[in-house]
Amino acid sequence: MKYLKQFLIILTISFAGEILHQLLPLPVPAGIYGILLLFALLKTGILPLASVRETACFLVEIMPVMFIPAAVGIMDSWGIIAPSWLEYLTMTVVSTVIVMAVSGLVTQTVLRVRSREVLQEPLQTHSQEPLQTSMYQAGAERKALPEEANADTDAPVPKKEEQSHE
C-alpha cells in the first residue's frame, strides 16, 4: 500500500506538470514541469523525501525497461530512418560528447567552488582539539607497535630493517 501511495503522489505531480504544459505558452515538455514541481516540493520540505523515496528508487531501477517501447518504435520506423542513418548516428555521437563535456565542466566547477568555500570557512577550535589529540595518540600508538597491519589485507607489514653503513 505504501508503494501505491508513493506512486500516486508522483503521478499527481506529473499530472500537474501536464496541466502546466497546457496552461503556459512555453515550449517546455510536460515532464520537465513535473520534475521541476517535484524538485521544488522536495527542496522546500512541502513534500518529505520519505513520502516518495522507495517508489522513486524502484522507478530508477527499472528505467532501462522503459526504453523498450522507444527502441521498438525505432525498429518499427526503420524504413523511414534507413536512408539517413548516418546523420542520426552522427548527431547521436556529437550530442553525447557535448553532454559529457558540459556535465564534466559543470561538475569540475561545482567541486572547485565547494573546495574554495571549505578553505574559506573559519576553523573551529573545538573541533580541532579532538582531532589533534587523536592524531597525537595515533602517532604514539604507531611508534609503540612493532608491526603495522596492511589496510587492504590485514597482513602484517614487515619492519624496515636499518641499513648499517660500515
N, C-alpha and C positions, 0 to 999 in steps of 0.2 A: 504494500500500500504506500510505503514511503517513496518508492521509486515512481509510482504513478503520480503522486502529488508533485514531486520534483519535476517530472516530465511535463505536467500540466502548467507549472509555473513557467518553464522555459517556452512552451508553446504559446502561452498567453503573451509573453514578452515578444515573441516572434510575430504574433498576430498584431500586436501594437505597432511593430515595425512595418507591417503590411499596410496598416491604416495610415501611418505617417507617409509612406510612399505614395499613397493615393491622394493625400491632402496637400503635401508640399510639392511645388513645381520644380524640384531639383532632380538632376539626373543621377540620383543615388539609389542603388538597389535596396530593396526592402530588407534583405538580410543584414546589410550594413546598419540600417536604422535599428534593427533588433539587437545587434551586437553592441551598438553604442548605448542603447537603453539598458541592456543587461549590465554593461560596464558601469554606467552611471549609478544604477541602483546598488550594485555591489560596492562601489567606491564610497558612496555616501552612507552606506550602512542601512539604507531602507530595506534592502534585501540581504539578509545574512548569507554568507557563503555556505554555511551548513545546510541551508534550505535547498540548494541545487548541486552540491558538490558530488555526491555519489553518482547521480544520473549524468552529470556533465563528464565525469571521468569515464563512465560506461560509453557515452556517445563518442568520446575521443578514441577510445579503444576500438570501436567498431567502424571508425571513419573510413578505412580502406574499402569496406563493403559498400559504402555509399557511393564510391566511384564506379561501381559495376554498371549502373544504368547509363552513365555518361560514356563509358567505353563501348557498351553495346550500341548506343546511339551513333558513335563514330563509325563503328563497323557497319551499321545499317546504312549510313550515308556515304560509304566508301566510294561509290560511283561518282558522287559529286566532288569528293576531296581528291581522288586519284590524280586528276590532271595537274593539280597544284600542290602535290605532297611535299615537294622540295621547299616551297615557300612556307608551308606550315611548319616543317621541321626547322627551317632557318629561324623563323620567328620564335619558336619554342626555345631553341638553344639560346638565342640572343636575349630574350626576356628572362630566362632562367639565370644567365650570367649577370644581367643587370640587377635582378632581385638579390642575388647572392652578394654582389659587390655593395649595394646600398645597405643591405642588412648588416654586413660586416663593418662598414664605416659607421653606421649608427651605433652599433654595439661598442666599437672602439671609442667613440665619442662619449657615450654614456659612462663607460668604465673610466675614462680619463677624468671626466667631471667628478665622478664619485670619489676617485682617489685624491683629487685636489681638495674636495670637501673634507675628507677624512684627515688629510695632512693639515688643514687649516683649523680644525677643531682644537680648542684648548685642551691640554692634557689634564686629566682629573687626578688629583693626588691620592684620593682614597682608593682608586682602582689600581694605582701603580704599586702601592706598598705590598699587597699580597703577591703581586706578580714578581716584584724584586725579591721578596722573601723566598718564594717558591723556586725562583731561578737560582738563588744562592744555595738553598737546601739541595736542589737537584745537582748542582755542581759539586757540593761537598759529598753527597752520596756517590756520585760518579767517581770521584777520586778515591773513595774508600773501597769501592768494589774492584776486585782483581780482574774481572772479565765483564764485558758488556754483551747484552743479547742483541742479535741481529733482529731488527724490527720486522723484516719480512718472513724469516723462517724460525725465529726464536732460538736459533742455534747460537752457541757462544762464539763470540768473535775472538780469535786468538790475540794475545797481547803482542804489542810490538816489542821486539827484542831490541835492546840497546846495542848499538854497534860500538865496539871499542876501537879506538884509533890507536893502535900500538905502533 
